[in-house]
Amino acid sequence: MVLMPRLSRRTVDLKTPAEIGLMRAAGAVVAAALAAVEAAAEPGVTGRDLDALAERSPWS
C-alpha cells in the first residue's frame, strides 16, 4: 500500500493598505533601476559595468 502525502491548503494573506503602499514604492524603485540599466545596456557594456551603475544609483 502506498500512502499519498496530504496536500496542505494554501492561503492568501490579505495585505493592509500600508503594506500595499510599501509594495508599490518598492516596485517603483525596481522599475527605475531596471530602466536605468536597460538604457545603459548596449554592445560593449559589460555586466560588471551595469552592476556598478546599479550600485551607485540613488535607489541602492
N, C-alpha and C positions, 0 to 999 in steps of 0.2 A: 504494500500500500504506500502510495506517495502522498505526502501531505503538502498541500499548497500553502505558501505563506499568505497570511492575511494582508490584504491591501489596506493601508491606512487611508482615511479620508483626508483630502487636502482641504484646507480652509483658506479663505481670503481675509486678510487683515484689512479692515477699513482704515483709511488714513484720515487724520484730522485736517482741517483747513491749514493749520500751521505746518504740518508735515508736507502737505501738497505744495505749499509755498516754498518750502526748503528744497523740495524736489525740482520745482520749476526753476529756482535760482541755480541749482546745480546743473540742470540741463542747459541753461543759458551759458554758463561758464564753459561747459564742454563744447557747445556749438561754436562759441567764439574761438576756442583753442583749435578746434578742427578746421575752421575757416582759415585761420592764420597759417596753419601748417599746410593746408591744401594750396593756398595762394603761393607759398614758398616752394612747393614741390615742383621741380622741373628737372629735365635731364642735367646731370652733373651734380645735383644736390644730394648729399648722402643722408642716410638715416640718422647718422650722428649729428649732421647739421640741423636736421629737423628736430631732433631731441633737444639740442642746445636752444633752439628757438622756443620750444615749449617750456624749457626750464627757466628762461629769463623773461618770460612774458608775465604780465600783471596778474594773470589768473592762477599762477603756480604758487 
